[in-house]
Amino acid sequence: AESLWIGVRSGVYGGAPIDPGRIPAVRARFPRVRLFQGFGQTETGYCLGLLDADHERRPQSVGRPDPFSDVRLLDDAGREVPVGEVGEIVARTPYLMNGYHRDPAATAAYFAFGPQWGRTGDLARRDADGYYTLAGRTHELVISGGVNLYPAEVERVLLQHPAVADAAAFGIPDAHWGETLVAAVIPRAGGAGTPEALDAHC
């Protein structure tokens, strides 16, 4: 099987950031393969990318804008958010769609911030070096007592605990706060993650 990989130079993937815990195993198994993560959507095409060396430097990031795309993080009013704050990824790319087939209302909503800027529905933070890290989706946002909570961030933290095999965070109705964020956790075999220990970890 090893001989099949001799000619492979690059491993390109997308859809979601790689689990940082898997990167050392991928490097060990395919030492000469350069990794590249592409991020985008059908409507925008690829707009952010994580280069090979960034897999160690920024393993939870979806990278920086590709040379042919412009990416902004905007609030609900279409204003740019400061570095470190969460905003919606809005992209202008050479691959941007013209519109949704026979759906002018959806097309207008998608281009609400300008005819060349597509609203992805993805929420992210940008750091001072220009790397974007996903925080969730606009429709997954949980507002609890006026505080914005991002399920993807909670899931990311839970998955760093050695007793957690998988996790999903989501909002449920709350009589006092409007919504509250909860998480469902699948423990690792033999793991010792009590709810109190996981709460302290978070």
N, CA and C atoms as an extended XYZ file, in Angstrom:
606
Properties=species:S:1:pos:R:3:atomname:S:1:resname:S:1:resid:I:1 pbc="F F F"
N         0.832       -1.202        0.000 N   ALA     1
C         0.000        0.000        0.000 CA  ALA     1
C         0.863        1.248        0.000 C   ALA     1
N         2.018        1.207        0.649 N   GLU     2
C         2.884        2.382        0.714 CA  GLU     2
C         3.307        2.832       -0.678 C   GLU     2
N         3.567        1.873       -1.586 N   SER     3
C         4.036        2.233       -2.920 CA  SER     3
C         2.997        3.041       -3.689 C   SER     3
N         1.709        2.901       -3.361 N   LEU     4
C         0.669        3.648       -4.036 CA  LEU     4
C         0.775        5.143       -3.761 C   LEU     4
N         1.396        5.524       -2.648 N   TRP     5
C         1.448        6.929       -2.236 CA  TRP     5
C         2.737        7.629       -2.635 C   TRP     5
N         3.660        6.927       -3.294 N   ILE     6
C         4.950        7.527       -3.623 CA  ILE     6
C         4.775        8.755       -4.501 C   ILE     6
N         3.850        8.701       -5.480 N   GLY     7
C         3.673        9.822       -6.393 CA  GLY     7
C         2.728       10.898       -5.899 C   GLY     7
N         2.083       10.714       -4.756 N   VAL     8
C         1.139       11.707       -4.253 CA  VAL     8
C         1.906       12.848       -3.601 C   VAL     8
N         1.622       14.067       -4.043 N   ARG     9
C         2.328       15.237       -3.515 CA  ARG     9
C         1.461       16.097       -2.610 C   ARG     9
N         0.165       16.093       -2.851 N   SER    10
C        -0.726       16.975       -2.100 CA  SER    10
C        -1.972       16.237       -1.648 C   SER    10
N        -2.451       16.623       -0.475 N   GLY    11
C        -3.726       16.141        0.035 CA  GLY    11
C        -4.622       17.345        0.238 C   GLY    11
N        -5.655       17.466       -0.588 N   VAL    12
C        -6.551       18.616       -0.533 CA  VAL    12
C        -7.893       18.146        0.027 C   VAL    12
N        -8.427       18.861        0.990 N   TYR    13
C        -9.698       18.485        1.592 CA  TYR    13
C       -10.497       19.729        1.931 C   TYR    13
N       -11.769       19.554        2.216 N   GLY    14
C       -12.628       20.669        2.583 CA  GLY    14
C       -13.846       20.149        3.315 C   GLY    14
N       -14.766       21.035        3.576 N   GLY    15
C       -15.986       20.659        4.278 CA  GLY    15
C       -15.951       21.041        5.738 C   GLY    15
N       -14.808       20.838        6.381 N   ALA    16
C       -14.647       21.177        7.801 CA  ALA    16
C       -13.161       21.120        8.127 C   ALA    16
N       -12.729       21.877        9.141 N   PRO    17
C       -11.326       21.773        9.554 CA  PRO    17
C       -11.003       20.352       10.016 C   PRO    17
N        -9.778       19.937        9.787 N   ILE    18
C        -9.331       18.627       10.244 CA  ILE    18
C        -9.223       18.631       11.771 C   ILE    18
N        -9.503       17.509       12.388 N   ASP    19
C        -9.302       17.371       13.829 CA  ASP    19
C        -7.803       17.534       14.084 C   ASP    19
N        -7.384       18.555       14.857 N   PRO    20
C        -5.948       18.775       15.076 CA  PRO    20
C        -5.226       17.551       15.623 C   PRO    20
N        -5.932       16.698       16.374 N   GLY    21
C        -5.316       15.492       16.919 CA  GLY    21
C        -4.944       14.474       15.854 C   GLY    21
N        -5.514       14.601       14.661 N   ARG    22
C        -5.221       13.661       13.576 CA  ARG    22
C        -4.017       14.082       12.733 C   ARG    22
N        -3.617       15.331       12.830 N   ILE    23
C        -2.548       15.836       11.965 CA  ILE    23
C        -1.244       15.059       12.144 C   ILE    23
N        -0.780       14.786       13.383 N   PRO    24
C         0.473       14.014       13.513 CA  PRO    24
C         0.399       12.636       12.854 C   PRO    24
N        -0.758       11.974       12.950 N   ALA    25
C        -0.889       10.652       12.335 CA  ALA    25
C        -0.864       10.747       10.813 C   ALA    25
N        -1.496       11.787       10.265 N   VAL    26
C        -1.468       11.983        8.811 CA  VAL    26
C        -0.042       12.267        8.358 C   VAL    26
N         0.671       13.107        9.097 N   ARG    27
C         2.068       13.427        8.752 CA  ARG    27
C         2.941       12.170        8.810 C   ARG    27
N         2.736       11.336        9.832 N   ALA    28
C         3.544       10.121        9.974 CA  ALA    28
C         3.254        9.135        8.847 C   ALA    28
N         1.992        9.011        8.467 N   ARG    29
C         1.607        8.045        7.434 CA  ARG    29
C         2.011        8.507        6.038 C   ARG    29
N         1.932        9.826        5.790 N   PHE    30
C         2.237       10.395        4.470 CA  PHE    30
C         3.233       11.546        4.622 C   PHE    30
N         4.486       11.264        4.953 N   PRO    31
C         5.448       12.315        5.305 CA  PRO    31
C         5.771       13.297        4.178 C   PRO    31
N         5.603       12.907        2.938 N   ARG    32
C         5.953       13.807        1.836 CA  ARG    32
C         4.741       14.538        1.250 C   ARG    32
N         3.570       14.265        1.778 N   VAL    33
C         2.348       14.875        1.244 CA  VAL    33
C         2.108       16.223        1.911 C   VAL    33
N         1.909       17.245        1.071 N   ARG    34
C         1.580       18.583        1.581 CA  ARG    34
C         0.067       18.698        1.701 C   ARG    34
N        -0.397       19.183        2.862 N   LEU    35
C        -1.830       19.296        3.119 CA  LEU    35
C        -2.345       20.683        2.746 C   LEU    35
N        -3.550       20.720        2.232 N   PHE    36
C        -4.206       21.991        1.945 CA  PHE    36
C        -5.695       21.840        2.232 C   PHE    36
N        -6.223       22.776        3.030 N   GLN    37
C        -7.646       22.793        3.341 CA  GLN    37
C        -8.292       23.963        2.612 C   GLN    37
N        -9.303       23.680        1.808 N   GLY    38
C       -10.042       24.736        1.134 CA  GLY    38
C       -11.385       24.939        1.796 C   GLY    38
N       -11.787       26.175        1.949 N   PHE    39
C       -13.067       26.491        2.580 CA  PHE    39
C       -13.879       27.373        1.647 C   PHE    39
N       -15.163       27.099        1.539 N   GLY    40
C       -16.077       27.912        0.753 CA  GLY    40
C       -17.425       27.238        0.749 C   GLY    40
N       -18.235       27.574       -0.215 N   GLN    41
C       -19.543       26.949       -0.368 CA  GLN    41
C       -19.854       26.884       -1.859 C   GLN    41
N       -20.888       26.174       -2.219 N   THR    42
C       -21.257       26.048       -3.628 CA  THR    42
C       -21.437       27.421       -4.265 C   THR    42
N       -22.058       28.353       -3.530 N   GLU    43
C       -22.354       29.670       -4.090 CA  GLU    43
C       -21.109       30.524       -4.296 C   GLU    43
N       -20.102       30.370       -3.447 N   THR    44
C       -18.907       31.224       -3.535 CA  THR    44
C       -17.725       30.523       -4.192 C   THR    44
N       -17.714       29.195       -4.155 N   GLY    45
C       -16.482       28.484       -4.486 CA  GLY    45
C       -15.498       28.657       -3.343 C   GLY    45
N       -14.286       28.186       -3.553 N   TYR    46
C       -13.235       28.281       -2.543 CA  TYR    46
C       -12.888       29.748       -2.285 C   TYR    46
N       -12.820       30.154       -1.010 N   CYS    47
C       -12.457       31.546       -0.706 CA  CYS    47
C       -11.421       31.667        0.410 C   CYS    47
N       -11.270       30.642        1.252 N   LEU    48
C       -10.266       30.642        2.317 CA  LEU    48
C        -9.456       29.358        2.211 C   LEU    48
N        -8.178       29.434        2.560 N   GLY    49
C        -7.357       28.236        2.490 CA  GLY    49
C        -6.335       28.163        3.611 C   GLY    49
N        -6.110       26.939        4.098 N   LEU    50
C        -5.106       26.688        5.129 CA  LEU    50
C        -3.945       25.960        4.468 C   LEU    50
N        -2.788       26.612        4.409 N   LEU    51
C        -1.627       26.043        3.744 CA  LEU    51
C        -0.982       24.947        4.586 C   LEU    51
N        -0.061       24.221        3.983 N   ASP    52
C         0.542       23.056        4.625 CA  ASP    52
C         1.136       23.388        5.999 C   ASP    52
N         2.014       24.376        6.064 N   ALA    53
C         2.679       24.703        7.337 CA  ALA    53
C         1.700       25.217        8.386 C   ALA    53
N         0.577       25.782        7.934 N   ASP    54
C        -0.414       26.309        8.876 CA  ASP    54
C        -1.140       25.211        9.634 C   ASP    54
N        -1.032       23.974        9.185 N   HIS    55
C        -1.689       22.868        9.894 CA  HIS    55
C        -1.100       22.676       11.295 C   HIS    55
N         0.137       23.057       11.494 N   GLU    56
C         0.732       23.021       12.836 CA  GLU    56
C         0.560       24.357       13.555 C   GLU    56
N         0.639       25.475       12.809 N   ARG    57
C         0.564       26.800       13.427 CA  ARG    57
C        -0.865       27.194       13.796 C   ARG    57
N        -1.828       26.863       12.932 N   ARG    58
C        -3.223       27.270       13.136 CA  ARG    58
C        -4.148       26.083       12.806 C   ARG    58
N        -4.033       24.970       13.523 N   PRO    59
C        -4.752       23.758       13.132 CA  PRO    59
C        -6.275       23.853       13.190 C   PRO    59
N        -6.822       24.788       13.953 N   GLN    60
C        -8.281       24.900       14.043 CA  GLN    60
C        -8.842       25.967       13.107 C   GLN    60
N        -7.965       26.590       12.337 N   SER    61
C        -8.379       27.657       11.442 CA  SER    61
C        -8.818       27.102       10.088 C   SER    61
N        -9.617       27.907        9.370 N   VAL    62
C        -9.921       27.590        7.972 CA  VAL    62
C        -9.042       28.421        7.040 C   VAL    62
N        -8.040       29.082        7.612 N   GLY    63
C        -7.033       29.757        6.809 CA  GLY    63
C        -7.305       31.222        6.539 C   GLY    63
N        -6.651       31.680        5.460 N   ARG    64
C        -6.754       33.078        5.043 CA  ARG    64
C        -7.315       33.144        3.625 C   ARG    64
N        -7.771       34.333        3.196 N   PRO    65
C        -8.351       34.436        1.856 CA  PRO    65
C        -7.371       34.011        0.765 C   PRO    65
N        -7.914       33.347       -0.266 N   ASP    66
C        -7.069       32.970       -1.386 CA  ASP    66
C        -6.756       34.224       -2.199 C   ASP    66
N        -5.739       34.187       -3.059 N   PRO    67
C        -5.299       35.408       -3.758 CA  PRO    67
C        -6.355       36.044       -4.652 C   PRO    67
N        -7.394       35.311       -5.030 N   PHE    68
C        -8.386       35.836       -5.959 CA  PHE    68
C        -9.698       36.212       -5.288 C   PHE    68
N        -9.754       36.124       -3.962 N   SER    69
C       -11.005       36.373       -3.245 CA  SER    69
C       -10.824       37.447       -2.179 C   SER    69
N       -11.909       38.150       -1.904 N   ASP    70
C       -11.967       39.085       -0.782 CA  ASP    70
C       -12.967       38.520        0.219 C   ASP    70
N       -12.596       38.546        1.496 N   VAL    71
C       -13.457       38.006        2.545 CA  VAL    71
C       -13.591       39.063        3.636 C   VAL    71
N       -14.812       39.259        4.099 N   ARG    72
C       -15.078       40.200        5.181 CA  ARG    72
C       -15.902       39.499        6.247 C   ARG    72
N       -15.828       40.012        7.479 N   LEU    73
C       -16.698       39.562        8.570 CA  LEU    73
C       -17.612       40.723        8.923 C   LEU    73
N       -18.927       40.493        8.772 N   LEU    74
C       -19.890       41.569        8.970 CA  LEU    74
C       -20.912       41.215       10.041 C   LEU    74
N       -21.416       42.250       10.713 N   ASP    75
C       -22.507       42.028       11.667 CA  ASP    75
C       -23.836       42.044       10.908 C   ASP    75
N       -24.956       41.947       11.630 N   ASP    76
C       -26.272       41.865       10.986 CA  ASP    76
C       -26.616       43.100       10.167 C   ASP    76
N       -25.993       44.233       10.511 N   ALA    77
C       -26.267       45.475        9.783 CA  ALA    77
C       -25.306       45.684        8.613 C   ALA    77
N       -24.406       44.725        8.405 N   GLY    78
C       -23.460       44.845        7.296 CA  GLY    78
C       -22.210       45.638        7.624 C   GLY    78
N       -21.952       45.866        8.922 N   ARG    79
C       -20.742       46.583        9.343 CA  ARG    79
C       -19.623       45.590        9.639 C   ARG    79
N       -18.406       45.962        9.276 N   GLU    80
C       -17.232       45.136        9.543 CA  GLU    80
C       -17.053       44.994       11.061 C   GLU    80
N       -16.764       43.772       11.531 N   VAL    81
C       -16.536       43.562       12.961 CA  VAL    81
C       -15.037       43.655       13.242 C   VAL    81
N       -14.663       44.057       14.461 N   PRO    82
C       -13.239       44.164       14.801 CA  PRO    82
C       -12.560       42.789       14.863 C   PRO    82
N       -11.247       42.804       14.782 N   VAL    83
C       -10.445       41.588       14.940 CA  VAL    83
C       -10.819       40.927       16.267 C   VAL    83
N       -11.012       39.608       16.234 N   GLY    84
C       -11.350       38.860       17.437 CA  GLY    84
C       -12.834       38.732       17.705 C   GLY    84
N       -13.655       39.527       17.011 N   GLU    85
C       -15.099       39.460       17.191 CA  GLU    85
C       -15.719       38.522       16.152 C   GLU    85
N       -16.886       37.978       16.484 N   VAL    86
C       -17.578       37.072       15.562 CA  VAL    86
C       -18.430       37.857       14.579 C   VAL    86
N       -18.328       37.481       13.320 N   GLY    87
C       -19.154       38.058       12.266 CA  GLY    87
C       -19.447       37.014       11.212 C   GLY    87
N       -20.348       37.343       10.302 N   GLU    88
C       -20.672       36.420        9.214 CA  GLU    88
C       -19.644       36.570        8.092 C   GLU    88
N       -19.175       35.428        7.572 N   ILE    89
C       -18.257       35.446        6.429 CA  ILE    89
C       -19.037       35.861        5.186 C   ILE    89
N       -18.583       36.943        4.562 N   VAL    90
C       -19.162       37.440        3.319 CA  VAL    90
C       -18.020       37.475        2.316 C   VAL    90
N       -18.231       36.861        1.152 N   ALA    91
C       -17.121       36.679        0.220 CA  ALA    91
C       -17.429       37.214       -1.170 C   ALA    91
N       -16.376       37.764       -1.790 N   ARG    92
C       -16.418       38.169       -3.196 CA  ARG    92
C       -15.338       37.348       -3.899 C   ARG    92
N       -15.765       36.479       -4.815 N   THR    93
C       -14.837       35.568       -5.474 CA  THR    93
C       -15.089       35.563       -6.984 C   THR    93
N       -14.111       35.069       -7.761 N   PRO    94
C       -14.345       34.943       -9.209 CA  PRO    94
C       -15.368       33.863       -9.549 C   PRO    94
N       -15.691       33.030       -8.561 N   TYR    95
C       -16.571       31.884       -8.789 CA  TYR    95
C       -17.979       32.125       -8.260 C   TYR    95
N       -18.273       33.340       -7.797 N   LEU    96
C       -19.545       33.641       -7.141 CA  LEU    96
C       -20.724       33.397       -8.086 C   LEU    96
N       -21.757       32.786       -7.544 N   MET    97
C       -22.942       32.476       -8.356 CA  MET    97
C       -23.640       33.755       -8.811 C   MET    97
N       -24.510       33.609       -9.812 N   ASN    98
C       -25.322       34.728      -10.283 CA  ASN    98
C       -26.588       34.885       -9.462 C   ASN    98
N       -27.103       33.765       -8.928 N   GLY    99
C       -28.336       33.813       -8.150 CA  GLY    99
C       -28.950       32.433       -8.066 C   GLY    99
N       -29.981       32.319       -7.231 N   TYR   100
C       -30.701       31.062       -7.085 CA  TYR   100
C       -31.750       30.950       -8.194 C   TYR   100
N       -31.848       29.780       -8.790 N   HIS   101
C       -32.767       29.553       -9.910 CA  HIS   101
C       -34.215       29.807       -9.508 C   HIS   101
N       -34.843       30.760      -10.173 N   ARG   102
C       -36.257       31.088       -9.973 CA  ARG   102
C       -36.604       31.401       -8.520 C   ARG   102
N       -35.659       32.009       -7.800 N   ASP   103
C       -35.912       32.363       -6.398 CA  ASP   103
C       -35.329       33.751       -6.119 C   ASP   103
N       -35.994       34.803       -6.609 N   PRO   104
C       -35.448       36.154       -6.431 CA  PRO   104
C       -35.357       36.592       -4.974 C   PRO   104
N       -36.233       36.109       -4.099 N   ALA   105
C       -36.175       36.503       -2.686 CA  ALA   105
C       -34.921       35.935       -2.027 C   ALA   105
N       -34.621       34.661       -2.291 N   ALA   106
C       -33.411       34.057       -1.724 CA  ALA   106
C       -32.164       34.707       -2.302 C   ALA   106
N       -32.198       35.053       -3.589 N   THR   107
C       -31.056       35.724       -4.222 CA  THR   107
C       -30.823       37.085       -3.585 C   THR   107
N       -31.902       37.841       -3.366 N   ALA   108
C       -31.775       39.167       -2.737 CA  ALA   108
C       -31.219       39.054       -1.324 C   ALA   108
N       -31.655       38.049       -0.567 N   ALA   109
C       -31.149       37.863        0.793 CA  ALA   109
C       -29.672       37.492        0.775 C   ALA   109
N       -29.282       36.666       -0.192 N   TYR   110
C       -27.884       36.226       -0.275 CA  TYR   110
C       -26.962       37.401       -0.603 C   TYR   110
N       -27.432       38.319       -1.465 N   PHE   111
C       -26.624       39.479       -1.868 CA  PHE   111
C       -27.033       40.748       -1.125 C   PHE   111
N       -27.543       40.613        0.092 N   ALA   112
C       -28.048       41.761        0.854 CA  ALA   112
C       -26.976       42.811        1.124 C   ALA   112
N       -25.709       42.422        1.149 N   PHE   113
C       -24.629       43.375        1.441 CA  PHE   113
C       -23.904       43.837        0.181 C   PHE   113
N       -24.510       43.613       -0.960 N   GLY   114
C       -23.933       44.082       -2.223 CA  GLY   114
C       -24.008       43.006       -3.280 C   GLY   114
N       -24.126       43.403       -4.545 N   PRO   115
C       -24.323       42.428       -5.619 CA  PRO   115
C       -23.130       41.519       -5.879 C   PRO   115
N       -21.968       41.864       -5.362 N   GLN   116
C       -20.782       41.026       -5.568 CA  GLN   116
C       -20.343       40.316       -4.290 C   GLN   116
N       -21.114       40.450       -3.210 N   TRP   117
C       -20.733       39.888       -1.914 CA  TRP   117
C       -21.765       38.857       -1.467 C   TRP   117
N       -21.346       37.591       -1.399 N   GLY   118
C       -22.239       36.520       -0.994 CA  GLY   118
C       -22.201       36.265        0.497 C   GLY   118
N       -23.387       36.183        1.113 N   ARG   119
C       -23.496       35.881        2.546 CA  ARG   119
C       -23.450       34.362        2.719 C   ARG   119
N       -22.428       33.871        3.373 N   THR   120
C       -22.253       32.415        3.491 CA  THR   120
C       -23.095       31.794        4.594 C   THR   120
N       -23.487       32.590        5.598 N   GLY   121
C       -24.173       32.030        6.754 CA  GLY   121
C       -23.223       31.432        7.775 C   GLY   121
N       -21.912       31.456        7.466 N   ASP   122
C       -20.903       30.938        8.398 CA  ASP   122
C       -20.412       32.062        9.291 C   ASP   122
N       -20.322       31.780       10.585 N   LEU   123
C       -19.811       32.740       11.561 CA  LEU   123
C       -18.363       32.399       11.881 C   LEU   123
N       -17.529       33.435       12.009 N   ALA   124
C       -16.105       33.203       12.258 CA  ALA   124
C       -15.506       34.391       12.988 C   ALA   124
N       -14.298       34.161       13.509 N   ARG   125
C       -13.450       35.217       14.062 CA  ARG   125
C       -12.211       35.316       13.189 C   ARG   125
N       -11.666       36.523       13.052 N   ARG   126
C       -10.405       36.736       12.338 CA  ARG   126
C        -9.380       37.214       13.348 C   ARG   126
N        -8.187       36.600       13.333 N   ASP   127
C        -7.165       37.055       14.273 CA  ASP   127
C        -6.303       38.140       13.628 C   ASP   127
N        -5.351       38.651       14.381 N   ALA   128
C        -4.525       39.766       13.912 CA  ALA   128
C        -3.673       39.400       12.701 C   ALA   128
N        -3.433       38.113       12.475 N   ASP   129
C        -2.642       37.670       11.324 CA  ASP   129
C        -3.510       37.329       10.116 C   ASP   129
N        -4.822       37.533       10.236 N   GLY   130
C        -5.714       37.313        9.105 CA  GLY   130
C        -6.255       35.912        8.953 C   GLY   130
N        -6.071       35.051        9.966 N   TYR   131
C        -6.613       33.692        9.924 CA  TYR   131
C        -8.037       33.692       10.460 C   TYR   131
N        -8.896       32.930        9.799 N   TYR   132
C       -10.301       32.825       10.177 CA  TYR   132
C       -10.550       31.495       10.888 C   TYR   132
N       -11.306       31.543       12.001 N   THR   133
C       -11.680       30.347       12.742 CA  THR   133
C       -13.199       30.329       12.865 C   THR   133
N       -13.809       29.227       12.445 N   LEU   134
C       -15.264       29.136       12.455 CA  LEU   134
C       -15.813       29.156       13.881 C   LEU   134
N       -16.962       29.833       14.033 N   ALA   135
C       -17.657       29.871       15.324 CA  ALA   135
C       -19.013       29.190       15.240 C   ALA   135
N       -19.511       28.941       14.031 N   GLY   136
C       -20.809       28.296       13.871 CA  GLY   136
C       -21.508       28.799       12.625 C   GLY   136
N       -22.830       28.625       12.612 N   ARG   137
C       -23.670       29.081       11.506 CA  ARG   137
C       -24.678       30.084       12.051 C   ARG   137
N       -25.112       31.008       11.221 N   THR   138
C       -26.042       32.033       11.692 CA  THR   138
C       -27.319       31.421       12.252 C   THR   138
N       -27.800       30.329       11.640 N   HIS   139
C       -29.043       29.732       12.140 CA  HIS   139
C       -28.819       28.838       13.356 C   HIS   139
N       -27.548       28.590       13.721 N   GLU   140
C       -27.257       27.787       14.913 CA  GLU   140
C       -26.966       28.649       16.138 C   GLU   140
N       -26.860       29.953       15.940 N   LEU   141
C       -26.554       30.856       17.033 CA  LEU   141
C       -27.592       30.709       18.148 C   LEU   141
N       -27.102       30.597       19.393 N   VAL   142
C       -27.978       30.512       20.563 CA  VAL   142
C       -27.834       31.821       21.330 C   VAL   142
N       -28.961       32.492       21.561 N   ILE   143
C       -28.944       33.744       22.321 CA  ILE   143
C       -29.561       33.458       23.681 C   ILE   143
N       -28.733       33.491       24.711 N   SER   144
C       -29.165       33.167       26.066 CA  SER   144
C       -29.002       34.396       26.953 C   SER   144
N       -30.127       34.968       27.384 N   GLY   145
C       -30.065       36.164       28.219 CA  GLY   145
C       -29.365       37.313       27.531 C   GLY   145
N       -29.486       37.395       26.205 N   GLY   146
C       -28.857       38.469       25.450 CA  GLY   146
C       -27.401       38.204       25.075 C   GLY   146
N       -26.868       37.053       25.451 N   VAL   147
C       -25.479       36.709       25.146 CA  VAL   147
C       -25.456       35.733       23.973 C   VAL   147
N       -24.639       36.037       22.955 N   ASN   148
C       -24.495       35.153       21.803 CA  ASN   148
C       -23.574       33.984       22.149 C   ASN   148
N       -24.083       32.770       21.969 N   LEU   149
C       -23.303       31.557       22.230 CA  LEU   149
C       -23.184       30.780       20.921 C   LEU   149
N       -21.995       30.253       20.660 N   TYR   150
C       -21.708       29.596       19.398 CA  TYR   150
C       -21.446       28.112       19.633 C   TYR   150
N       -22.383       27.246       19.248 N   PRO   151
C       -22.246       25.809       19.512 CA  PRO   151
C       -20.941       25.213       19.011 C   PRO   151
N       -20.468       25.631       17.851 N   ALA   152
C       -19.235       25.047       17.296 CA  ALA   152
C       -18.045       25.277       18.213 C   ALA   152
N       -18.008       26.428       18.898 N   GLU   153
C       -16.895       26.693       19.807 CA  GLU   153
C       -16.946       25.769       21.017 C   GLU   153
N       -18.149       25.527       21.546 N   VAL   154
C       -18.300       24.626       22.694 CA  VAL   154
C       -17.916       23.205       22.289 C   VAL   154
N       -18.361       22.785       21.103 N   GLU   155
C       -18.005       21.440       20.614 CA  GLU   155
C       -16.497       21.294       20.474 C   GLU   155
N       -15.838       22.318       19.944 N   ARG   156
C       -14.383       22.274       19.753 CA  ARG   156
C       -13.663       22.074       21.088 C   ARG   156
N       -14.123       22.777       22.122 N   VAL   157
C       -13.505       22.653       23.451 CA  VAL   157
C       -13.777       21.273       24.039 C   VAL   157
N       -14.996       20.797       23.936 N   LEU   158
C       -15.322       19.467       24.473 CA  LEU   158
C       -14.494       18.373       23.809 C   LEU   158
N       -14.266       18.481       22.502 N   LEU   159
C       -13.515       17.452       21.779 CA  LEU   159
C       -12.038       17.424       22.167 C   LEU   159
N       -11.567       18.462       22.858 N   GLN   160
C       -10.183       18.464       23.339 CA  GLN   160
C       -10.016       17.664       24.623 C   GLN   160
N       -11.134       17.294       25.261 N   HIS   161
C       -11.060       16.525       26.498 CA  HIS   161
C       -10.799       15.063       26.165 C   HIS   161
N        -9.843       14.410       26.843 N   PRO   162
C        -9.489       13.024       26.495 CA  PRO   162
C       -10.612       12.009       26.693 C   PRO   162
N       -11.637       12.350       27.473 N   ALA   163
C       -12.724       11.403       27.715 CA  ALA   163
C       -13.851       11.523       26.695 C   ALA   163
N       -13.748       12.480       25.755 N   VAL   164
C       -14.840       12.748       24.818 CA  VAL   164
C       -14.498       12.224       23.429 C   VAL   164
N       -15.369       11.343       22.911 N   ALA   165
C       -15.201       10.830       21.546 CA  ALA   165
C       -15.891       11.744       20.538 C   ALA   165
N       -17.056       12.282       20.905 N   ASP   166
C       -17.776       13.192       20.021 CA  ASP   166
C       -18.710       14.045       20.868 C   ASP   166
N       -19.092       15.200       20.329 N   ALA   167
C       -19.964       16.111       21.068 CA  ALA   167
C       -20.776       16.945       20.098 C   ALA   167
N       -21.974       17.310       20.524 N   ALA   168
C       -22.839       18.209       19.761 CA  ALA   168
C       -23.484       19.184       20.735 C   ALA   168
N       -23.326       20.471       20.476 N   ALA   169
C       -23.922       21.509       21.319 CA  ALA   169
C       -25.093       22.141       20.572 C   ALA   169
N       -26.130       22.539       21.308 N   PHE   170
C       -27.320       23.099       20.680 CA  PHE   170
C       -28.124       23.859       21.726 C   PHE   170
N       -29.052       24.682       21.258 N   GLY   171
C       -29.889       25.453       22.160 CA  GLY   171
C       -31.217       24.787       22.430 C   GLY   171
N       -31.721       24.977       23.642 N   ILE   172
C       -33.052       24.505       24.002 CA  ILE   172
C       -33.785       25.666       24.687 C   ILE   172
N       -35.123       25.667       24.631 N   PRO   173
C       -35.876       26.753       25.267 CA  PRO   173
C       -35.609       26.813       26.771 C   PRO   173
N       -35.576       28.009       27.307 N   ASP   174
C       -35.361       28.215       28.735 CA  ASP   174
C       -36.318       29.313       29.193 C   ASP   174
N       -37.115       29.027       30.211 N   ALA   175
C       -38.142       29.975       30.660 CA  ALA   175
C       -37.541       31.281       31.153 C   ALA   175
N       -36.342       31.240       31.728 N   HIS   176
C       -35.727       32.442       32.282 CA  HIS   176
C       -34.859       33.171       31.259 C   HIS   176
N       -33.996       32.426       30.551 N   TRP   177
C       -33.011       33.025       29.651 CA  TRP   177
C       -33.454       33.088       28.188 C   TRP   177
N       -34.594       32.510       27.865 N   GLY   178
C       -35.046       32.445       26.480 CA  GLY   178
C       -34.541       31.182       25.802 C   GLY   178
N       -33.233       30.988       25.830 N   GLU   179
C       -32.577       29.774       25.349 CA  GLU   179
C       -31.420       29.474       26.270 C   GLU   179
N       -31.022       28.227       26.334 N   THR   180
C       -29.788       27.863       27.027 CA  THR   180
C       -29.047       26.865       26.165 C   THR   180
N       -27.737       26.842       26.282 N   LEU   181
C       -26.905       25.953       25.476 CA  LEU   181
C       -26.625       24.676       26.259 C   LEU   181
N       -26.868       23.539       25.620 N   VAL   182
C       -26.574       22.239       26.214 CA  VAL   182
C       -25.709       21.454       25.233 C   VAL   182
N       -25.104       20.371       25.724 N   ALA   183
C       -24.273       19.534       24.857 CA  ALA   183
C       -24.563       18.070       25.119 C   ALA   183
N       -24.577       17.305       24.049 N   ALA   184
C       -24.656       15.848       24.135 CA  ALA   184
C       -23.259       15.316       23.851 C   ALA   184
N       -22.798       14.395       24.692 N   VAL   185
C       -21.422       13.909       24.600 CA  VAL   185
C       -21.412       12.391       24.474 C   VAL   185
N       -20.588       11.895       23.562 N   ILE   186
C       -20.330       10.452       23.462 CA  ILE   186
C       -18.965       10.221       24.106 C   ILE   186
N       -18.914        9.475       25.219 N   PRO   187
C       -17.624        9.269       25.900 CA  PRO   187
C       -16.748        8.262       25.150 C   PRO   187
N       -15.445        8.421       25.323 N   ARG   188
C       -14.501        7.424       24.804 CA  ARG   188
C       -14.600        6.184       25.678 C   ARG   188
N       -14.299        5.038       25.094 N   ALA   189
C       -14.281        3.799       25.868 CA  ALA   189
C       -13.281        3.945       27.004 C   ALA   189
N       -13.739        3.698       28.213 N   GLY   190
C       -12.860        3.807       29.374 CA  GLY   190
C       -12.625        5.230       29.838 C   GLY   190
N       -13.291        6.199       29.199 N   GLY   191
C       -13.094        7.596       29.594 CA  GLY   191
C       -13.740        7.898       30.926 C   GLY   191
N       -13.206        8.890       31.621 N   ALA   192
C       -13.698        9.234       32.951 CA  ALA   192
C       -14.162       10.683       32.979 C   ALA   192
N       -15.024       11.042       32.029 N   GLY   193
C       -15.484       12.421       31.960 CA  GLY   193
C       -16.837       12.603       32.592 C   GLY   193
N       -16.878       13.019       33.847 N   THR   194
C       -18.148       13.302       34.512 CA  THR   194
C       -18.689       14.636       34.000 C   THR   194
N       -19.991       14.875       34.119 N   PRO   195
C       -20.519       16.180       33.709 CA  PRO   195
C       -19.801       17.336       34.416 C   PRO   195
N       -19.476       17.168       35.673 N   GLU   196
C       -18.780       18.231       36.424 CA  GLU   196
C       -17.380       18.472       35.848 C   GLU   196
N       -16.684       17.375       35.492 N   ALA   197
C       -15.332       17.521       34.933 CA  ALA   197
C       -15.379       18.200       33.566 C   ALA   197
N       -16.369       17.851       32.751 N   LEU   198
C       -16.501       18.469       31.427 CA  LEU   198
C       -16.894       19.930       31.534 C   LEU   198
N       -17.757       20.240       32.509 N   ASP   199
C       -18.136       21.638       32.726 CA  ASP   199
C       -16.922       22.459       33.153 C   ASP   199
N       -16.118       21.907       34.056 N   ALA   200
C       -14.897       22.611       34.496 CA  ALA   200
C       -13.927       22.780       33.324 C   ALA   200
N       -13.829       21.759       32.472 N   HIS   201
C       -12.943       21.832       31.308 CA  HIS   201
C       -13.377       22.961       30.363 C   HIS   201
N       -14.688       23.078       30.178 N   CYS   202
C       -15.195       24.138       29.300 CA  CYS   202
C       -14.964       25.525       29.903 C   CYS   202
